[in-house]
Amino acid sequence: MNSLTIGFSDSLKFKNLRYFLYAMLIFIVLAVFVQQSVYSLLTDYLLTIDKQDGWLSWGASFALHALLGVLGYLLIAPIVLLIVSLFSENIINNIRQARYPQLPQGKGAGGLESLITVSAVLSKYLLLMLLTSPLMLLGVGYVVFFVLGFLLFRKLLLLDILGIRMGTQDIKQQSASSHYWGSTAVLYIFTLVPGVNLFVPYLAVCVLANET
């Protein structure tokens, strides 16, 4: 809880907060692009399904609407986190210089290595969400989605923060340990609050900067 309090304090400092504003600008631009280029295609497909007769078409349309809605809701925080990661090294350096100047810098994973690892994690969890999506019809799928969403958020966050100071193997060891479970769980709960979920990924960087 101490790291959460200190991290929140650091997140309000303008030298760090400005990077959140930069990330929001990028997020808005990307959101507009996706809405213009992708949403229209999905809408046409959904309308085609809706116009078909029979309960099977209605069920397929409902399931697709629900899947898109849940995925969009759960993936906002990971997407914002990936955008914030463009500036996370600057944020972490600000916090470390102000609070922990005595700590060694360390050497993180390379850019290409980090990109491959992040892409693999994203692909893995998106595939798991798609494979488990039929469970949504039974209700339990929503619980599965929330668990997968938490694991995805936690892994991306640790890759971002720890990757600045550690190599891939060290990050895997830290991820497998009991470290950071409490703080990442609390942060993930706040990502489930609409509106707040835009700020939490940036806050998470500030919090874990005080834990690593």
Buried (B, 14 or more C-beta within 10 A) or exposed (E): EEBBEBBEEBBEBEEBBEBBEBBBEBBEEEEEEEEEEEEEEEEEEBEEBEEEEEEEBEEBBBBBBBBEEBBEBBBBBBBBBBBBBEBBBBBBEBBBEEEEEEEEEEEBBEEEEBEEBBEEBBEBBBEBBEEBBEBBEEEEBBEBBBEBBBBBBBBBBBBBBBBBBBBBEBBBEBBEEEBBEEBBEBBBEBBBEEEEBBBBBBBBBBBBBBBB
